[in-house]
Amino acid sequence: MKTTKFFTVILFVFMASLSAQDKPAYQLYNQKGKITKYDKMVADLAKADMVFFGEYHNNPISHWLQLEMANSFYKIKKEKLFFGAEMFENGNQLVLNEYLAGFYPEKKMLGEITQMWGNYKTDYKPLVDFAKENELRFIATNIPRRYASMINKSGMAALIELSPEALALIGPDFEKHFDAAVYADMKDKMGGHIPENMLNIQMAQASKDATMAHFSAINFEKGQLLMHINGAYHSNNERGIIWWLHKMKPELDIKSITTVTRSEWDEMTDTEKAKIADYTIVAADGMTRTAD
């Protein structure tokens, strides 16, 4: 009996030692703050109409998991899967469509698309290539940056100056549903130095969310699954894009996944963990960053 207990203790110490030496790059958590399995998460998310993947733009774990999830969703939804992304302004949709259709090589596409993100080749090209190889749609959902800049400068008055063609590239519900209270936390990020044009800054942020929601909605048909890639702020806590979609299409089943660092996760309350997203990627603090 003593021998058995001795080896039990030794085994426990050995396993604890191994655990202490583990350096996991990430872990997945559900809304209860419990570790969950990748396959279980994917099976659950695939039942939704839309999944918003909130990333840290320079976090490689986010980008790797996006491609892994794209593969997993494709096995379930096949041709009913399509993508959307903050990283592409909707004025570039024609060029993106032509590239996906094989009209010309990537080199030509890159030269034609405006405001291409600097980390496209490392972080978003794999998803675009996946869509191309599997003949899936990829929707450029974001507002052209020039119009968001105009709103940042002049607020809603900027809309009066724009042509009908330009207004077609901005979510039509933006002016109707804008609520500064939804973006109240932006003031907290100013460190006590709130600029005079704070309302305009909030409007510019809202114009992006409203536009991404609009182009997500008009490209969706029942039975499909949209996997949308965006910065975590645009979908955390069912705000941002998701808030706008609830206004536009309340019947949609929308789920989300977000990214935080380990230190951020450890500081969050149980309530915050439950509200931030349906699933959370907790990445190691020291994770190498990509160029953004």
C-alpha positions in Angstrom: 0.0 0.0 0.0 2.8 2.4 0.9 4.6 1.6 -2.4 1.4 2.4 -4.3 1.0 5.7 -2.5 4.6 6.5 -3.2 4.3 6.0 -6.9 1.0 7.9 -7.0 2.8 10.9 -5.4 5.7 10.6 -7.8 3.4 10.5 -10.8 1.5 13.5 -9.5 4.7 15.5 -9.1 5.9 14.4 -12.5 2.7 15.5 -14.3 2.7 18.8 -12.4 6.3 19.4 -13.5 5.3 18.7 -17.2 2.4 21.0 -16.9 4.6 23.8 -15.5 6.9 23.4 -18.4 4.1 23.7 -21.0 4.1 27.0 -22.9 0.8 26.9 -24.9 0.6 29.6 -27.6 -3.1 29.9 -27.1 -6.2 28.4 -25.4 -9.9 28.6 -26.4 -12.5 29.6 -23.9 -16.3 29.6 -24.0 -18.7 32.2 -22.4 -18.5 30.4 -19.1 -14.8 31.0 -18.9 -14.0 27.4 -19.4 -11.5 25.9 -21.8 -13.2 24.4 -24.8 -12.2 22.2 -27.7 -11.6 23.6 -31.2 -13.9 21.0 -32.9 -16.7 21.7 -30.5 -16.4 25.5 -31.1 -16.4 25.1 -34.9 -19.5 22.8 -34.8 -21.4 25.4 -32.7 -20.3 28.4 -34.8 -21.2 26.7 -38.1 -24.8 26.6 -37.0 -25.0 30.4 -37.1 -25.8 32.7 -40.1 -22.8 34.8 -39.5 -19.6 34.5 -37.5 -17.5 37.6 -36.7 -13.9 36.9 -36.0 -12.4 39.7 -33.9 -8.7 39.7 -34.3 -5.7 41.6 -33.1 -4.4 42.7 -36.5 -0.7 41.8 -35.7 -1.4 38.6 -33.8 -0.3 35.5 -35.8 -2.5 33.2 -33.7 -5.5 35.1 -34.9 -4.5 34.7 -38.5 -3.5 31.1 -38.3 -6.8 30.2 -36.6 -8.8 32.1 -39.3 -7.4 29.9 -42.0 -7.9 26.8 -39.9 -11.5 27.8 -39.2 -12.0 28.6 -42.9 -11.0 25.0 -43.7 -13.2 23.6 -41.0 -16.2 25.6 -42.0 -15.8 24.7 -45.7 -15.9 21.0 -44.8 -19.3 21.7 -43.2 -20.9 24.3 -45.4 -19.1 23.8 -48.8 -20.2 26.4 -51.4 -22.5 28.0 -48.8 -19.5 29.5 -47.0 -18.4 33.0 -47.9 -16.1 35.6 -46.4 -16.1 39.3 -45.6 -13.4 41.5 -44.3 -12.8 44.9 -42.8 -9.4 44.9 -44.6 -11.1 45.5 -48.0 -13.0 48.7 -48.8 -16.2 48.0 -50.8 -15.1 50.2 -53.7 -12.6 47.5 -54.5 -15.2 44.7 -54.8 -15.1 44.6 -58.6 -11.3 44.1 -58.7 -11.5 41.5 -56.0 -14.2 39.6 -57.8 -12.3 39.7 -61.1 -9.2 38.3 -59.3 -11.1 35.6 -57.7 -12.6 34.7 -61.1 -9.1 34.3 -62.5 -9.2 37.3 -64.9 -5.6 38.3 -64.0 -2.7 37.5 -61.7 -2.4 38.7 -58.1 0.3 41.2 -59.1 -2.3 43.0 -61.2 -4.9 42.9 -58.5 -2.6 44.3 -55.8 -1.8 47.3 -58.0 -5.5 48.1 -58.6 -6.8 47.8 -55.0 -6.7 51.0 -53.0 -5.6 51.2 -49.3 -4.3 47.6 -49.2 -3.1 46.8 -45.7 0.6 46.4 -45.2 0.3 42.9 -43.7 -1.9 41.6 -46.6 0.7 39.0 -47.9 1.4 37.4 -44.5 -2.1 37.7 -42.9 -4.9 38.0 -45.4 -3.6 36.6 -48.6 -4.0 33.0 -47.3 -7.8 33.6 -46.8 -8.2 35.2 -50.2 -6.3 32.4 -51.8 -8.5 29.9 -50.0 -11.6 31.6 -51.4 -10.1 31.6 -54.9 -9.1 28.0 -54.8 -12.5 26.9 -53.6 -14.5 29.3 -55.7 -16.0 31.1 -52.7 -17.1 34.7 -52.5 -15.1 37.2 -50.6 -16.9 40.5 -49.8 -15.1 43.8 -49.4 -17.3 45.3 -46.6 -15.6 48.4 -45.3 -16.3 52.0 -46.1 -13.8 53.7 -48.3 -11.3 55.4 -46.0 -11.7 58.8 -47.7 -15.4 58.9 -46.7 -14.7 57.9 -43.1 -12.1 60.7 -43.0 -14.7 63.2 -44.2 -17.1 62.2 -41.5 -14.3 62.4 -38.9 -13.8 66.0 -40.0 -17.4 67.2 -40.7 -19.7 64.7 -39.0 -23.1 63.9 -40.7 -22.7 67.1 -42.7 -20.2 65.2 -44.9 -23.0 63.1 -46.3 -24.7 66.1 -47.9 -21.6 66.8 -50.0 -21.4 63.3 -51.4 -22.8 62.0 -54.7 -25.4 59.2 -54.9 -22.6 57.0 -56.2 -20.5 57.7 -53.1 -23.4 57.3 -50.7 -24.0 53.8 -52.2 -20.6 52.9 -50.6 -21.8 53.9 -47.1 -24.2 51.9 -45.0 -27.7 53.5 -45.7 -28.8 53.0 -42.1 -25.8 54.9 -40.7 -27.5 58.3 -40.2 -30.8 56.7 -39.1 -29.5 54.5 -36.3 -26.3 56.3 -35.1 -26.1 56.4 -31.3 -23.1 58.0 -29.6 -23.8 56.0 -26.5 -22.8 52.8 -28.3 -19.3 54.3 -28.7 -19.1 56.0 -25.3 -16.0 53.9 -24.3 -14.0 55.6 -27.0 -13.8 58.6 -24.7 -12.1 56.3 -22.0 -9.4 55.5 -24.5 -8.5 59.2 -24.8 -6.8 59.2 -21.4 -8.8 62.2 -20.1 -7.9 64.3 -23.2 -11.2 64.3 -25.1 -10.9 66.2 -28.4 -13.5 68.8 -29.5 -14.5 66.6 -32.4 -15.2 63.5 -30.3 -18.7 63.1 -31.7 -17.3 63.2 -35.2 -14.7 60.6 -34.2 -17.5 58.3 -32.9 -19.5 58.9 -36.1 -16.5 57.9 -38.2 -16.1 54.7 -36.3 -19.9 54.0 -36.6 -19.8 54.7 -40.3 -17.3 51.7 -40.6 -19.5 49.4 -38.5 -22.7 50.4 -40.2 -21.2 49.9 -43.7 -19.6 46.5 -42.8 -23.0 45.4 -41.4 -24.8 46.6 -44.5 -22.6 44.8 -47.0 -22.6 41.7 -44.8 -26.4 41.7 -44.8 -27.1 42.3 -48.5 -24.7 39.6 -49.5 -26.3 37.0 -47.2 -28.9 34.4 -48.1 -30.5 31.9 -45.7 -28.5 28.7 -45.4 -25.2 30.4 -46.0 -22.5 31.1 -43.5 -20.6 34.4 -43.5 -17.2 34.3 -41.8 -16.2 38.0 -41.3 -12.7 39.1 -40.3 -12.4 42.4 -38.4 -10.6 44.0 -35.5 -11.9 42.8 -32.2 -13.3 46.2 -31.3 -15.7 46.0 -34.2 -17.5 43.0 -32.8 -16.7 42.6 -29.1 -19.6 42.7 -26.6 -22.2 42.5 -29.5 -21.4 46.1 -30.4 -19.9 47.5 -33.5 -21.0 45.5 -36.6 -23.1 43.1 -34.6 -25.1 46.0 -33.0 -25.8 47.4 -36.4 -26.9 44.0 -37.8 -29.3 43.6 -34.9 -30.9 46.9 -36.0 -31.0 45.9 -39.7 -31.7 42.2 -39.5 -32.7 41.1 -36.0 -33.7 37.7 -37.3 -30.1 36.7 -38.0 -28.3 34.2 -35.8 -24.9 35.9 -35.2 -22.0 34.5 -33.2 -18.5 35.8 -32.5 -15.0 34.9 -31.6 -12.5 37.3 -30.2 -8.8 37.6 -29.3 -7.2 38.7 -26.1 -3.9 38.2 -24.4 -3.4 36.0 -21.4 -2.8 39.0 -19.1 -5.9 40.7 -20.4 -8.0 37.6 -19.8 -6.7 37.1 -16.3 -7.8 40.6 -15.4 -11.3 40.2 -16.8 -14.3 39.5 -14.5 -16.5 36.5 -15.1 -19.2 38.9 -16.5 -16.7 40.5 -18.9 -15.6 37.0 -20.1 -19.2 36.0 -20.7 -20.1 39.2 -22.6 -17.1 39.8 -24.8 -17.8 37.0 -27.4 -19.2 33.5 -27.8 -15.6 32.2 -27.8 -12.3 33.8 -26.9 -8.8 33.1 -28.1 -6.4 33.7 -25.3 -3.0 34.2 -26.8 0.3 34.1 -25.0 1.6 37.6 -24.0 4.9 37.2 -25.6 3.5 36.1 -29.0 5.6 37.3 -31.9 3.7 40.0 -33.9 3.3 40.4 -37.6 3.8 43.7 -39.3 0.6 45.8 -39.5 
